[in-house]
Amino acid sequence: MTKCKTLIVAVAAACAAGVTSVAAAQGYGAPPAATSAAKADIVDTAVSAGQFNTLAKALTVAGLVPTLKGPGPFTVFAPTDAAFAKIPADQLNALLADKAALTKVLTYHVVPGKAVAADVKSGPLKTVEGQALNVDVSSMGVTVNGAKVIKTDVMATNGVIHVIDTVLMPK
């Protein structure tokens, strides 16, 4: 009976404080934020975010938009505009002018299937391009081939996007 009374008091205190879980009220941290239901495919989700303009342009040039608007599911490690800005302009322009090389780079960012953050473990992750990415999960966060994952689980109707701070280059 004492445990039940303690639980009821904790729930009441949590509700009064506007906390969404007893665990959070007892100092165990807030629960994961609820992810809203995906309403758009990977391409439209990325475009609407406003930080993937270079990626959207590259996908168009490479002819990959129809694929990433397809049924999937896909997991995309999406570099931001700032990530593309790290590439010298002449090299980026050369990449955008070479459809085969661009396709190889872009498909290196795509993994078949839907891998949400909770499912990701350290180790290799095979890409659509064919080579594997090296995923490192540690107390410092998640990196993919050294690129820092800065946002996870951006849900789309045909998969998930994980935002990265560097463009990944296949060997």
C-alpha positions in Angstrom: 0.0 0.0 0.0 2.9 2.4 0.8 4.3 1.9 -2.8 1.0 2.7 -4.3 0.6 5.8 -2.2 4.1 6.9 -3.1 3.3 6.4 -6.8 0.0 8.3 -6.6 1.8 11.2 -4.8 4.5 11.2 -7.5 1.9 11.2 -10.3 0.0 14.0 -8.7 3.2 16.0 -8.2 4.2 15.4 -11.8 0.8 16.5 -13.2 0.9 19.6 -11.0 4.4 20.5 -12.3 3.3 19.9 -15.9 5.8 17.0 -16.2 4.8 14.3 -18.7 6.2 11.3 -16.8 6.8 10.2 -13.3 10.4 9.2 -14.3 11.0 12.8 -15.2 9.5 14.1 -12.0 11.8 11.8 -10.0 14.9 13.0 -11.8 15.3 10.3 -14.4 15.0 12.7 -17.3 12.2 13.6 -19.6 10.7 11.0 -21.9 11.7 11.0 -25.5 9.8 13.7 -27.5 6.9 12.3 -29.4 7.5 12.3 -33.1 4.7 13.6 -35.1 3.3 11.4 -37.8 5.2 11.8 -41.1 3.2 13.6 -43.7 5.6 13.8 -46.7 8.2 11.6 -48.4 11.9 12.0 -47.8 12.5 14.6 -50.6 9.6 16.8 -49.6 10.5 16.6 -45.9 14.0 17.6 -46.7 13.0 20.5 -49.0 10.5 21.8 -46.4 13.2 21.8 -43.7 15.0 24.6 -45.6 18.5 23.5 -44.7 19.0 21.0 -47.5 18.9 23.2 -50.7 22.2 21.9 -52.0 21.2 18.3 -51.3 17.9 18.9 -53.1 19.7 20.4 -56.1 22.2 17.5 -56.2 19.4 14.9 -56.0 17.7 16.6 -59.0 20.9 16.8 -61.0 21.6 13.1 -60.3 18.0 12.0 -61.2 17.4 10.5 -57.8 14.3 12.5 -56.8 11.9 9.9 -58.2 13.7 7.1 -56.3 13.6 8.9 -53.0 10.0 9.8 -53.5 9.3 6.1 -54.0 7.9 3.6 -51.5 11.2 2.8 -49.8 11.7 2.5 -46.9 15.0 4.4 -46.9 17.3 5.8 -44.2 19.1 9.0 -45.4 22.1 10.6 -43.7 21.4 14.1 -45.1 24.2 16.7 -45.2 23.0 20.2 -44.5 23.8 23.2 -46.8 26.6 24.1 -44.2 28.0 20.6 -44.8 28.2 21.1 -48.5 29.7 24.5 -47.9 32.8 22.8 -46.4 33.6 21.4 -49.9 35.6 24.0 -52.0 33.4 25.6 -54.6 35.4 24.3 -57.6 35.2 20.7 -56.3 31.5 21.0 -55.5 30.8 22.4 -59.0 32.9 19.6 -60.6 30.9 17.0 -58.6 27.6 18.6 -59.6 28.7 18.4 -63.3 29.6 14.7 -63.1 26.4 12.8 -62.8 28.0 9.4 -62.2 30.3 10.7 -59.4 27.4 12.7 -57.9 25.1 9.6 -57.9 27.8 7.6 -56.2 28.3 10.2 -53.5 24.5 10.6 -52.9 23.7 6.9 -52.8 26.5 6.5 -50.3 24.2 8.6 -47.9 21.3 6.2 -48.3 20.7 2.9 -46.5 18.0 0.5 -47.5 15.3 0.1 -44.8 14.2 2.4 -42.0 16.8 2.7 -39.2 15.6 4.9 -36.4 18.1 6.2 -33.8 17.1 3.6 -31.3 18.0 0.8 -33.7 21.4 2.2 -34.7 24.4 0.4 -33.3 28.2 0.8 -33.8 29.5 -1.0 -36.8 29.2 -1.1 -40.6 26.0 -0.1 -42.3 25.7 -1.1 -46.0 24.6 1.7 -48.3 22.6 1.7 -51.5 25.9 2.7 -53.3 27.4 -0.7 -52.1 30.0 0.4 -49.6 29.5 0.4 -45.9 29.4 3.4 -43.6 31.2 3.1 -40.2 28.7 4.0 -37.5 30.1 4.9 -34.1 27.7 5.2 -31.2 29.3 6.5 -28.0 28.5 8.7 -25.0 29.7 11.6 -27.2 26.9 11.0 -29.7 26.7 9.3 -33.1 29.1 9.7 -36.0 28.9 8.2 -39.5 32.4 8.0 -41.1 33.4 10.8 -38.7 30.4 13.0 -39.7 28.5 14.1 -36.6 24.8 13.2 -36.6 23.2 16.5 -35.4 19.6 15.5 -35.6 17.9 12.1 -35.7 14.6 10.6 -36.6 13.1 13.2 -39.0 10.3 10.9 -40.1 9.0 10.7 -43.6 6.3 8.6 -45.2 8.9 6.4 -46.9 11.7 6.4 -44.3 13.7 8.5 -42.0 16.3 11.2 -42.2 19.3 11.7 -39.9 20.9 15.1 -40.3 24.8 15.1 -40.6 27.3 17.9 -40.6 29.6 16.6 -43.3 29.2 15.3 -46.8 30.3 11.6 -46.9 32.6 10.6 -49.7 32.9 7.0 -50.8 36.3 5.5 -51.5 
